[in-house]
Amino acid sequence: MMKVVLLFLILNLFLGSCKNKELPAKYLSDITVLRVPENKPEETTPTDTTNPETPLQKQPEVSTSGKYHIIVGSFSTTEQQQAEKLVQKLQAENHPATLLPSAQRLRISIASFSTEAAATTALDQYKEITGRQDIWVYKAP
């Protein structure tokens, strides 16, 4: 019985000393992530007449110098080689991928838009085109 009480006191001491601590500024960033509701009506995509099982991929109209970017990958500045490999892979698949460097992150943009509405509208299309569900809209500072 004494061991149980002692164990309880030790656990209480460790767990009681755990408090929420604020992260240092170097671990924080000013990223704005825009979430799009998933309850949009499904759109039908035209199919290729030569191969009826292959849907045609229509890419949305893209601005070359927009403030809102669709991000397909984000790497730390020490992972520049991996970021450049992903850009090359996406470009080889005919996606207009570019590297967006910042002080702490290297983000890979697959499209840029001048308005938030255009970027969020195109987000679902790019999820379907790339086959990735982990992409998001980034608002550049």
C-alpha positions, 0 to 999 in steps of 0.5 A: 500500500505504501508503494502505491501512495509513493508512486501516486505522489511521484506521478503527481509531482511530475504531472503537477510541474508540467505547465503550458509554456509559451513557444519562443518566437523562433518556432512561430511563424506568420502563416495564414492557412485558409480552410475551405469547406468540404461540402461543395457539389461534385463537378464532372470532368470531361473524359478523353475520347481516345481513352474513356477511363482517363479524365482530362485535367483542366488547370485553373487560370493562374496569376504569375505574381499573386499574393495567394499561393497554393502550397504543395510542400513546405521544408525547413531552410536546411532541407533545400535539396528536398525542396528543389527535388519536389519542384523539379518533380512537379515541373516534370509533371507539367505543373508550374511549381516555384520555390517561395523562400522565406526566413524560416521555410521553403514553400513550394507553390503550384499556383498563384492568385491575386485574390483569396476567392480565386485561390480557394476556388482552385484549391479543390481542383489542384487537390484533384489534379495532383492527387494530394489532399495535403495542400493549402492556400498561403497568404504571402506577407 
